[in-house]
Amino acid sequence: MVDVSILIINYKCADLTIAAIQSVKDWTKRVSYEVIVVDNDSQDQSKAQVLEQHPDIQWIDMGYNAGFARANNRAIQAAQGRYYLLLNADTLQNTDAIDVCVERMDAEPDVAASAPMQLYGNGSPQPYFESFAEFRRIFYIVPIRLQAWVERMLPATVYTDPRQHDWLVGAFMVVRREAVQKVGALDESFFMYGEDVEWSYRLGKVGKLLYYKDLGFLHLTSDSPFRRTDVSYVNRFNVQMQVSNLLWLRKQYGVGAYLVVMLNYALLIPIFTGWKAFVNLKNRRPLGSEMENQRRFARRFQMLLRYFWPTVFNRPGFYKIKPEENIA
């Protein structure tokens, strides 16, 4: 048994995967490891390109685009390590973080999972959610003056250990094998987004989840094909992200919490549209001018409604939307 199994999901990003593996090799010297790459039906030359550069890895073809949870679960089935490291393809090591995480978790058996801090490509720290409550707050789209009220209604968890948090980001997440045996693998209803949050909730029941704030890794958000930049205060999510986020909310906090958020979005449509119409009228423009932001939000809400009943009843399935729906 090796110390850590490093699990990387490849989807049309061979160059990123190759660089991620090389950085692991460059920086990981004190613990033993294996690298397992799972390909989500890239339909390109990814396999040949990655194996040419790293013939010592294990390659698994999913045969379809299985998303994050199912692909990582397939890798977990094949993994031999005492720990599993979920590692994004768009990451680079710049310290011996893998070595240190394993060494520290060996010394603290009550830790279920750990992670270093995410850094931008220039080495500066990326912001992160420190609690479930902080993450839930962004679901609500309310006037700025009401944000303080939302914070009071959803207080953050307080831990005596400053390293401990409610959840860890799946871009770099070291998980103890025994913890997974107790709580199960990732929930395969999730296609992408939200699965690491839900898994953290279960893992947190059997051990601590720690961020090692003196360690870091580079997460290449500016160069990654997986990021979006066309966001606004109202249109802050793509549809796939919010379908997954709401699925997590329903699973962890129940149907009432889910319905409250959906009601918030439903009421926002006439309020947001009416406000813009009033501004147009005041400025002597046609009532329907410059309404693209409002129309985009309405279309996205309509797509969320397609998953309303499965989410209300928490039905097992595969909550994967079509690409054309995600960018509407």
Secondary structure as GFF3:
##gff-version 3
##sequence-region A 1 328
A	DSSP	beta_strand	4	10	.	.	.	ID=ss1
A	DSSP	alpha_helix	14	27	.	.	.	ID=ss2
A	DSSP	beta_strand	33	39	.	.	.	ID=ss3
A	DSSP	alpha_helix	46	53	.	.	.	ID=ss4
A	DSSP	beta_strand	58	61	.	.	.	ID=ss5
A	DSSP	alpha_helix	67	78	.	.	.	ID=ss6
A	DSSP	beta_strand	83	87	.	.	.	ID=ss7
A	DSSP	beta_strand	91	92	.	.	.	ID=ss8
A	DSSP	alpha_helix	97	107	.	.	.	ID=ss9
A	DSSP	beta_strand	111	119	.	.	.	ID=ss10
A	DSSP	alpha_helix	132	137	.	.	.	ID=ss11
A	DSSP	three_ten_helix	144	146	.	.	.	ID=ss12
A	DSSP	alpha_helix	147	153	.	.	.	ID=ss13
A	DSSP	beta_strand	172	176	.	.	.	ID=ss14
A	DSSP	alpha_helix	177	183	.	.	.	ID=ss15
A	DSSP	alpha_helix	195	203	.	.	.	ID=ss16
A	DSSP	beta_strand	208	219	.	.	.	ID=ss17
A	DSSP	alpha_helix	239	253	.	.	.	ID=ss18
A	DSSP	alpha_helix	255	282	.	.	.	ID=ss19
A	DSSP	alpha_helix	292	305	.	.	.	ID=ss20
A	DSSP	alpha_helix	308	312	.	.	.	ID=ss21
A	DSSP	alpha_helix	323	326	.	.	.	ID=ss22
###
